[in-house]
Amino acid sequence: MSEELNRSELPSKAWSPLYIGIISYFCFILPGVILMAINYGKLGRNDLRRRALFIGIIVFVLLVVLFSFLPSKYDWLTTSLHIGAAFAIAGIQYRLFAKARENNPGWKTESILIPALLSLVFLIVPIGIIILRNEYLFKKEKEGLRISKDFFEKKDYQNAIHALKNVRDINPQQQLSYVNAAIAYDAMGKKDSAKLVLKQWLEIAPDDSEAQELLRSMN
């Protein structure tokens, strides 16, 4: 995507690829990809717009998949790929941009302020959705714990365990959903089930002394 600028289609002005690279980094690639594709048109290379958009979207989807599914120990890899993609977006187009300036005395770089602000909206909207979703799940988790406590106090252990399982489905790292379920199983005389739940939790949090002590008391 770094072909020479067609001299018969010299641009009047375009965005600096360096700014597009910065936007790509802070707004997680996709706005930068879109701006890069638009900028090819501003640089007189409409033939490269679709190619840039197609490849860029594939890279964006790949990064989203990696961020979503790779374990946290691979954060260094996803971060490196994110930074590398932003540098690539800035670098791939820069030669063409520099050629345009060379061929156009007095040529000015176009302000990228408005595209940058629109790119921030792209970043803010999904972050807002994530925050609202997490808040909803947190409230649902607290409500599940409250319901399980009510069932437990009524000695309705089966429904208490069911409510705690729903809590685990929302947040697999909620300690009380395991410990309280173990206590409920124990109250029902199902020690094996109680131990199993505690062992599941200790696989997640092996240093939890409360769970360790409770497991020892059931042996």
RAWO-V17459 format. One record per residue. RES is the residue in three letters. PHI is phi in whole degrees, -180 to 180 (* if undefined). PSI is psi in whole degrees, -180 to 180 (none if undefined). BURIAL is I if it has 9 or more other C-alpha atoms within 8 Angstrom, else O. Layout:
res={RES & RES}
phi={PHI & PHI}
psi={PSI & PSI}
burial={BURIAL & BURIAL}
This chain:
res={MET & SER & GLU & GLU & LEU & ASN & ARG & SER & GLU & LEU & PRO & SER & LYS & ALA & TRP & SER & PRO & LEU & TYR & ILE & GLY & ILE & ILE & SER & TYR & PHE & CYS & PHE & ILE & LEU & PRO & GLY & VAL & ILE & LEU & MET & ALA & ILE & ASN & TYR & GLY & LYS & LEU & GLY & ARG & ASN & ASP & LEU & ARG & ARG & ARG & ALA & LEU & PHE & ILE & GLY & ILE & ILE & VAL & PHE & VAL & LEU & LEU & VAL & VAL & LEU & PHE & SER & PHE & LEU & PRO & SER & LYS & TYR & ASP & TRP & LEU & THR & THR & SER & LEU & HIS & ILE & GLY & ALA & ALA & PHE & ALA & ILE & ALA & GLY & ILE & GLN & TYR & ARG & LEU & PHE & ALA & LYS & ALA & ARG & GLU & ASN & ASN & PRO & GLY & TRP & LYS & THR & GLU & SER & ILE & LEU & ILE & PRO & ALA & LEU & LEU & SER & LEU & VAL & PHE & LEU & ILE & VAL & PRO & ILE & GLY & ILE & ILE & ILE & LEU & ARG & ASN & GLU & TYR & LEU & PHE & LYS & LYS & GLU & LYS & GLU & GLY & LEU & ARG & ILE & SER & LYS & ASP & PHE & PHE & GLU & LYS & LYS & ASP & TYR & GLN & ASN & ALA & ILE & HIS & ALA & LEU & LYS & ASN & VAL & ARG & ASP & ILE & ASN & PRO & GLN & GLN & GLN & LEU & SER & TYR & VAL & ASN & ALA & ALA & ILE & ALA & TYR & ASP & ALA & MET & GLY & LYS & LYS & ASP & SER & ALA & LYS & LEU & VAL & LEU & LYS & GLN & TRP & LEU & GLU & ILE & ALA & PRO & ASP & ASP & SER & GLU & ALA & GLN & GLU & LEU & LEU & ARG & SER & MET & ASN}
phi={* & -115 & -61 & -64 & -68 & -72 & -65 & -82 & -127 & -65 & -78 & -85 & -168 & -155 & -80 & -73 & -60 & -64 & -67 & -64 & -62 & -64 & -61 & -59 & -68 & -77 & -111 & 57 & 73 & -59 & -59 & -64 & -62 & -64 & -65 & -62 & -64 & -63 & -66 & -61 & -66 & -66 & -90 & 80 & -122 & -61 & -66 & -100 & -63 & -65 & -62 & -63 & -67 & -63 & -66 & -62 & -66 & -61 & -63 & -61 & -62 & -61 & -64 & -61 & -63 & -64 & -62 & -80 & -116 & -73 & -60 & -61 & -68 & -100 & -58 & -61 & -71 & -64 & -65 & -63 & -66 & -62 & -64 & -61 & -65 & -65 & -64 & -65 & -61 & -72 & -81 & -59 & -94 & -67 & -62 & -66 & -64 & -64 & -65 & -63 & -66 & -66 & -86 & -129 & -58 & 80 & -67 & -113 & -77 & -77 & -63 & -109 & -59 & -64 & -58 & -65 & -66 & -65 & -66 & -64 & -62 & -57 & -77 & -69 & -60 & -65 & -63 & -62 & -64 & -64 & -63 & -64 & -64 & -64 & -65 & -63 & -66 & -64 & -65 & -66 & -64 & -63 & -64 & -63 & -66 & -65 & -63 & -63 & -65 & -62 & -64 & -64 & -65 & -88 & 62 & -94 & -67 & -63 & -70 & -63 & -65 & -63 & -64 & -70 & -65 & -63 & -64 & -64 & -64 & -76 & -139 & -63 & -107 & -84 & -58 & -62 & -67 & -90 & -63 & -67 & -65 & -63 & -64 & -65 & -60 & -62 & -65 & -86 & 83 & -103 & -64 & -62 & -66 & -63 & -64 & -61 & -64 & -64 & -66 & -61 & -68 & -68 & -68 & -83 & -130 & -64 & -97 & -74 & -67 & -63 & -67 & -62 & -65 & -65 & -65 & -63 & -69 & -93 & -83}
psi={21 & 28 & 159 & 148 & 134 & 114 & -20 & -7 & 47 & 136 & 159 & -37 & 159 & 170 & 151 & 128 & -26 & -42 & -37 & -38 & -41 & -45 & -40 & -41 & -51 & -23 & 20 & 58 & -55 & -46 & -38 & -39 & -45 & -45 & -37 & -44 & -44 & -39 & -29 & -38 & -40 & -27 & 8 & 17 & 66 & -24 & -18 & -5 & -52 & -39 & -44 & -42 & -43 & -51 & -41 & -41 & -38 & -45 & -42 & -48 & -41 & -44 & -41 & -43 & -44 & -45 & -34 & -34 & -19 & 141 & 158 & -24 & -14 & 16 & -33 & -35 & -48 & -38 & -43 & -42 & -38 & -49 & -43 & -40 & -40 & -42 & -39 & -42 & -39 & -40 & -38 & -39 & -9 & -36 & -41 & -41 & -44 & -38 & -38 & -42 & -37 & -37 & -5 & 87 & 133 & 4 & 138 & 147 & 135 & 142 & 137 & 16 & -51 & -47 & -35 & -42 & -40 & -35 & -36 & -35 & -41 & -37 & -42 & -40 & -52 & -34 & -42 & -41 & -42 & -43 & -46 & -40 & -44 & -38 & -41 & -45 & -36 & -43 & -39 & -37 & -46 & -40 & -38 & -40 & -39 & -44 & -43 & -37 & -41 & -44 & -40 & -43 & -26 & 3 & 26 & 74 & -33 & -46 & -31 & -43 & -41 & -43 & -39 & -32 & -39 & -37 & -43 & -35 & -34 & -46 & 95 & -10 & 20 & 108 & -43 & -29 & -25 & -51 & -47 & -34 & -39 & -42 & -40 & -44 & -42 & -40 & -26 & -3 & 15 & 72 & -37 & -42 & -38 & -45 & -41 & -44 & -43 & -39 & -36 & -42 & -41 & -21 & -31 & -43 & 78 & -17 & 10 & 103 & -34 & -46 & -38 & -45 & -40 & -39 & -41 & -37 & -18 & -5 & none}
burial={O & O & O & O & I & O & O & O & I & I & I & O & I & I & I & I & I & I & I & I & I & I & I & I & I & O & I & I & I & I & I & I & I & I & I & I & I & I & I & I & I & I & I & I & I & O & O & I & I & I & O & I & I & O & O & I & I & O & I & I & O & O & I & O & I & I & I & O & O & I & O & O & O & O & I & O & O & I & O & O & I & I & I & O & I & I & I & I & I & I & I & I & I & I & I & I & I & O & I & I & I & O & O & O & O & O & O & O & O & O & O & O & O & O & O & I & O & O & I & I & O & I & I & O & O & O & O & O & O & O & O & O & O & O & O & O & I & O & O & I & I & O & O & I & I & O & I & I & I & I & I & I & O & O & O & I & I & O & I & I & I & I & I & I & I & I & I & I & O & O & O & O & O & I & O & O & I & I & I & I & I & I & I & I & I & I & O & O & O & I & I & O & I & I & I & O & I & I & I & I & I & I & O & O & O & O & O & O & O & O & I & I & O & O & I & O & O & O & O}
